[in-house]
Amino acid sequence: MDIIIWILFGAIAGWIASIIMGRNAQMGALANIIVGIVGAVIGGFVMSAFGSVGVTGFNLYSIFVAVLGATVLLFVTGLFRRV
């Protein structure tokens, strides 16, 4: 059951981050899921570096952390694509 929650969580976070970064039309559902899950890991690392907790479950704060991480991921990958 946890894997289904991670997929749903990743899809929501990846989709919101792709809208923020203006890449919604370029990304598919699978890319949104992957970006959201990796973004949750990155967001948890960033938040713990600032002394806060990372992803704590399926709640609004964790979605915020995952979207923050996914946005950072999309920004960094966008920098590498331009070079």
C-alpha positions in Angstrom: 0.0 0.0 0.0 2.9 2.4 0.7 4.1 2.2 -2.9 0.7 3.3 -4.2 0.8 6.3 -1.8 4.3 7.2 -3.0 3.2 7.1 -6.6 0.1 9.2 -5.9 2.2 11.6 -3.8 4.9 11.9 -6.5 2.3 12.5 -9.2 0.7 15.4 -7.3 4.0 17.0 -6.3 5.6 16.5 -9.8 2.5 17.9 -11.5 2.4 21.0 -9.3 6.2 21.6 -9.8 5.9 21.2 -13.5 3.1 23.8 -13.5 5.3 26.2 -11.4 8.3 25.7 -13.8 6.1 26.0 -17.0 6.9 22.5 -18.2 3.4 21.0 -17.8 2.9 20.4 -21.5 6.4 18.8 -21.9 6.1 16.2 -19.2 3.9 13.1 -19.0 2.4 11.3 -16.1 5.4 9.0 -15.6 7.8 12.0 -15.6 5.7 13.8 -13.1 5.7 10.8 -10.8 9.5 10.4 -11.0 10.1 14.1 -10.5 7.7 14.2 -7.6 9.3 11.2 -5.8 12.9 12.4 -6.4 11.7 15.9 -5.4 10.4 14.6 -2.1 13.9 13.1 -1.4 15.6 16.4 -2.4 13.1 18.5 -0.4 13.5 16.3 2.7 17.3 16.8 2.4 17.0 20.5 2.0 14.6 20.9 4.8 16.7 18.8 7.2 19.8 20.9 6.2 17.8 24.0 7.5 16.9 22.1 10.7 13.4 21.2 9.9 11.8 17.9 9.3 11.3 16.5 5.8 8.5 14.5 4.4 6.4 13.2 7.3 3.6 11.4 5.6 0.7 12.2 3.3 -0.1 15.7 4.5 0.0 19.3 3.2 3.4 20.1 4.7 5.0 17.0 3.0 3.4 18.0 -0.3 5.0 21.5 0.1 8.4 19.9 0.8 8.1 17.6 -2.2 7.0 20.4 -4.5 10.0 22.5 -3.3 12.4 19.7 -4.0 10.8 18.9 -7.4 11.0 22.6 -8.4 14.7 22.6 -7.4 15.2 19.5 -9.5 13.4 20.9 -12.6 15.4 24.2 -12.2 18.7 22.4 -12.1 17.9 20.1 -15.0 16.8 23.1 -17.0 20.2 24.7 -16.3 22.0 21.6 -17.6 19.9 21.5 -20.8 20.8 25.0 -21.7 24.5 24.4 -21.5 
